[in-house]
Amino acid sequence: MNFYAIRAIYLFELARTWRTLLQSIATPVITTSLYFVVFGSAIGSSMTQVHGVSYGAFIIPGLIMLALLTESISNASFGIYMPKYSGTIYEVLSAPISYLEILLGYVGAAATKSIVLGLIILATARLFVDFEILHPFWMLAFLVLTALTFSLFGFIIGVWADGWEKLQIVPALIVTPLTFLGGSFYSISMLPPVWQTVTLFNPVVYLISAFRWSFYGVSDVNVLVSLGMILGFLLACILTVAWIFKTGYRLKS
């Protein structure tokens, strides 16, 4: 394992965060803070508790997941797309490093940035509402697992995209709407029975449900089912990335 190569790619990608600190960290934190103010304080003050949890505290896991999914995909897709766009990807591919080492560098950096952002938002939430974390180990585990999975997904999007429009279309038109409809601001038990069934086809429901369980011990879906769905999606992303490197799909052409 060439740890020097992994470290070089990893640190190069992390350095981009410091160069774009306002966009990478400040903007998501400010945006999420506005959600806390509008939904948690203004609307939440007039709502009853959800599953025994105040509404302001109830939406914290959903808001963190919203930022985590968006930033994981954005960081990873942009990280691999820029070398393709500038042509420097051929220097990386011709270097004496394996595909696994390339993947660890790019995806590791994207996941790290997303995890740090999630923890910052978690700390910021304390300024707006009191909450507790019932299962801190599982909270961190789901945070890391989600960041890693969707960084892999973002890497796939970055390889697939052949233009700036395609780079944004999946996060903007698919992931963000699914997150809003996945129980970020409500429990799916509040929906009519038919829509509860329909909502279960939304994969983001399982992410938010498991993450919320780690905070308050309540969930819309069995936590083991949620964990199985997350691991299944992670495996699908790993297999897809393996196929991309094996075939050179949109990397060598």
C-alpha positions as CSV (number, residue, x, y, z in Angstrom):
1,M,0.0,0.0,0.0
2,N,1.5,3.3,-1.1
3,F,0.6,5.5,1.8
4,Y,2.6,8.5,0.5
5,A,0.4,8.6,-2.6
6,I,-2.8,8.3,-0.6
7,R,-1.6,11.1,1.7
8,A,-0.7,13.3,-1.2
9,I,-4.1,13.0,-2.8
10,Y,-5.9,13.3,0.5
11,L,-4.0,16.4,1.7
12,F,-4.4,18.1,-1.8
13,E,-8.2,17.6,-1.6
14,L,-8.4,18.8,2.0
15,A,-6.3,21.9,1.1
16,R,-9.0,22.9,-1.4
17,T,-11.4,23.2,1.6
18,W,-9.2,25.8,3.2
19,R,-9.1,27.8,-0.1
20,T,-12.9,27.7,-0.3
21,L,-13.7,27.9,3.4
22,L,-16.7,30.1,2.9
23,Q,-18.3,27.8,0.3
24,S,-17.3,24.5,1.9
25,I,-18.1,25.1,5.6
26,A,-19.6,28.5,6.3
27,T,-22.4,28.3,3.7
28,P,-23.8,24.9,4.7
29,V,-23.6,25.8,8.4
30,I,-25.4,29.2,7.9
31,T,-28.1,27.6,5.7
32,T,-28.7,24.8,8.2
33,S,-28.9,27.4,11.0
34,L,-31.6,29.2,9.1
35,Y,-33.6,25.9,9.0
36,F,-33.2,25.7,12.8
37,V,-34.5,29.3,13.2
38,V,-37.4,28.9,10.8
39,F,-38.5,25.3,11.5
40,G,-37.1,24.7,15.0
41,S,-37.9,28.0,16.7
42,A,-40.6,29.7,14.8
43,I,-42.7,26.7,13.6
44,G,-41.6,24.3,16.3
45,S,-42.8,26.6,19.1
46,S,-46.4,26.1,17.9
47,M,-46.2,22.3,17.3
48,T,-46.6,19.4,19.7
49,Q,-43.9,16.9,20.4
50,V,-43.2,14.1,17.8
51,H,-42.7,10.7,19.4
52,G,-42.1,12.4,22.7
53,V,-39.4,14.7,21.3
54,S,-39.7,18.4,20.9
55,Y,-40.0,19.4,17.2
56,G,-36.9,21.6,17.3
57,A,-34.8,18.6,18.5
58,F,-36.7,16.1,16.3
59,I,-35.5,17.8,13.1
60,I,-31.8,18.0,14.1
61,P,-30.8,14.5,12.7
62,G,-32.7,15.2,9.4
63,L,-31.0,18.6,8.9
64,I,-27.6,17.1,9.6
65,M,-28.3,14.3,7.1
66,L,-29.5,16.9,4.5
67,A,-26.2,18.7,4.7
68,L,-24.2,15.5,4.9
69,L,-25.6,13.9,1.8
70,T,-25.4,17.1,-0.2
71,E,-21.8,17.9,0.8
72,S,-20.5,14.3,0.5
73,I,-21.8,14.0,-3.1
74,S,-20.6,17.5,-4.0
75,N,-17.1,17.1,-2.5
76,A,-16.4,13.7,-4.1
77,S,-17.9,14.5,-7.5
78,F,-16.0,17.8,-7.8
79,G,-12.8,16.2,-6.5
80,I,-12.6,13.6,-9.3
81,Y,-14.3,15.8,-12.0
82,M,-11.7,18.6,-11.9
83,P,-8.8,16.3,-12.8
84,K,-10.9,15.0,-15.7
85,Y,-11.8,18.5,-16.8
86,S,-8.2,19.8,-16.6
87,G,-6.6,16.6,-18.0
88,T,-4.5,15.9,-14.9
89,I,-6.3,12.7,-14.3
90,Y,-3.9,11.0,-16.8
91,E,-1.0,11.9,-14.6
92,V,-2.7,10.3,-11.6
93,L,-3.6,7.1,-13.6
94,S,-0.1,6.8,-15.0
95,A,1.5,7.2,-11.6
96,P,2.7,4.0,-9.8
97,I,-0.3,3.8,-7.6
98,S,-3.2,1.4,-7.6
99,Y,-6.9,2.2,-8.2
100,L,-7.6,1.5,-4.5
101,E,-5.1,4.1,-3.4
102,I,-6.6,6.7,-5.7
103,L,-10.0,5.9,-4.4
104,L,-8.9,6.1,-0.8
105,G,-7.3,9.5,-1.4
106,Y,-10.3,11.1,-3.1
107,V,-13.1,9.5,-1.2
108,G,-11.3,9.7,2.1
109,A,-10.9,13.4,1.8
110,A,-14.5,14.0,0.7
111,A,-15.8,11.9,3.6
112,T,-13.6,13.6,6.1
113,K,-14.8,17.1,5.0
114,S,-18.4,15.9,5.3
115,I,-17.9,14.4,8.7
116,V,-16.3,17.6,10.0
117,L,-19.2,19.6,8.6
118,G,-21.7,17.3,10.2
119,L,-20.0,17.6,13.6
120,I,-19.9,21.4,13.3
121,I,-23.6,21.5,12.5
122,L,-24.3,19.3,15.4
123,A,-22.4,21.7,17.7
124,T,-24.2,24.7,16.1
125,A,-27.6,23.0,16.9
126,R,-26.8,23.4,20.6
127,L,-27.2,27.2,20.1
128,F,-30.8,26.8,19.1
129,V,-32.3,23.8,20.9
130,D,-31.5,21.4,23.7
131,F,-31.1,17.7,22.8
132,E,-29.4,14.5,23.9
133,I,-27.7,11.7,22.0
134,L,-28.9,8.4,23.4
135,H,-26.4,6.2,21.4
136,P,-23.3,8.4,20.7
137,F,-21.3,5.4,19.3
138,W,-24.1,4.6,16.8
139,M,-24.5,8.3,16.0
140,L,-20.9,8.5,14.9
141,A,-21.0,5.2,13.2
142,F,-24.0,6.2,11.0
143,L,-22.4,9.6,10.4
144,V,-19.2,8.0,9.1
145,L,-21.0,5.3,7.2
146,T,-23.3,7.7,5.4
147,A,-20.5,10.1,4.6
148,L,-18.4,7.3,3.2
149,T,-21.3,5.8,1.2
150,F,-22.4,9.0,-0.4
151,S,-18.8,10.1,-1.1
152,L,-18.5,6.9,-3.1
153,F,-21.7,7.8,-4.8
154,G,-20.4,11.3,-5.5
155,F,-17.2,9.8,-6.9
156,I,-19.4,7.8,-9.4
157,I,-21.3,10.9,-10.4
158,G,-18.0,12.8,-10.9
159,V,-16.7,10.0,-13.2
160,W,-20.1,9.8,-15.1
161,A,-20.5,13.5,-15.6
162,D,-19.1,14.9,-18.9
163,G,-20.2,18.5,-18.2
164,W,-20.9,20.9,-15.3
165,E,-24.6,20.5,-15.8
166,K,-24.5,16.7,-15.2
167,L,-22.3,17.2,-12.2
168,Q,-25.2,19.1,-10.5
169,I,-28.3,17.4,-11.8
170,V,-28.3,14.3,-9.5
171,P,-27.8,16.2,-6.2
172,A,-30.2,19.0,-7.2
173,L,-33.0,17.0,-8.9
174,I,-32.8,13.7,-7.1
175,V,-30.9,13.6,-3.8
176,T,-32.1,16.9,-2.2
177,P,-35.9,16.3,-3.0
178,L,-35.5,12.7,-1.7
179,T,-34.0,14.1,1.5
180,F,-36.8,16.6,2.0
181,L,-39.4,13.8,1.4
182,G,-37.5,11.3,3.5
183,G,-38.7,12.5,6.9
184,S,-36.2,15.3,7.6
185,F,-38.9,17.6,9.0
186,Y,-41.6,15.0,10.0
187,S,-42.2,11.4,11.0
188,I,-43.6,9.3,8.2
189,S,-46.1,7.9,10.7
190,M,-47.8,11.3,10.3
191,L,-48.6,10.5,6.7
192,P,-51.7,8.7,5.4
193,P,-51.2,4.9,5.2
194,V,-50.8,4.9,1.4
195,W,-48.1,7.5,1.5
196,Q,-46.3,5.8,4.3
197,T,-46.0,2.8,2.0
198,V,-44.8,4.9,-0.9
199,T,-42.3,6.7,1.3
200,L,-40.6,3.4,2.2
201,F,-39.3,3.2,-1.4
202,N,-37.3,6.4,-0.7
203,P,-33.8,5.1,0.4
204,V,-33.1,8.3,2.3
205,V,-35.9,7.4,4.8
206,Y,-33.7,4.6,6.2
207,L,-30.7,6.9,6.6
208,I,-32.6,9.6,8.5
209,S,-34.6,7.0,10.5
210,A,-31.4,5.2,11.7
211,F,-29.7,8.5,12.5
212,R,-32.6,9.8,14.5
213,W,-32.8,6.5,16.4
214,S,-29.2,7.1,17.6
215,F,-30.3,10.4,19.1
216,Y,-33.6,9.6,20.7
217,G,-34.2,5.9,20.4
218,V,-37.2,6.4,18.1
219,S,-37.4,5.6,14.4
220,D,-39.9,5.2,11.6
221,V,-38.2,2.0,10.3
222,N,-36.5,-0.8,12.3
223,V,-32.9,0.2,12.8
224,L,-31.6,-3.2,11.6
225,V,-33.4,-2.8,8.3
226,S,-32.0,0.7,8.0
227,L,-28.5,-0.5,8.7
228,G,-29.0,-3.3,6.1
229,M,-30.1,-0.7,3.5
230,I,-27.1,1.5,4.1
231,L,-24.7,-1.4,3.9
232,G,-26.4,-2.6,0.7
233,F,-26.1,0.8,-1.0
234,L,-22.4,1.0,0.2
235,L,-21.8,-2.4,-1.4
236,A,-23.5,-1.3,-4.6
237,C,-21.3,1.8,-4.8
238,I,-18.1,-0.3,-4.2
239,L,-19.0,-2.7,-6.9
240,T,-19.8,0.2,-9.3
241,V,-16.5,1.9,-8.6
242,A,-14.6,-1.4,-9.1
243,W,-16.2,-1.8,-12.5
244,I,-15.3,1.8,-13.4
245,F,-11.6,1.2,-12.7
246,K,-11.6,-2.2,-14.3
247,T,-13.1,-0.9,-17.6
248,G,-11.7,2.6,-17.4
249,Y,-15.2,4.0,-18.0
250,R,-14.9,7.8,-18.7
251,L,-11.5,7.8,-17.1
252,K,-9.2,6.7,-19.9
253,S,-11.2,8.1,-22.8
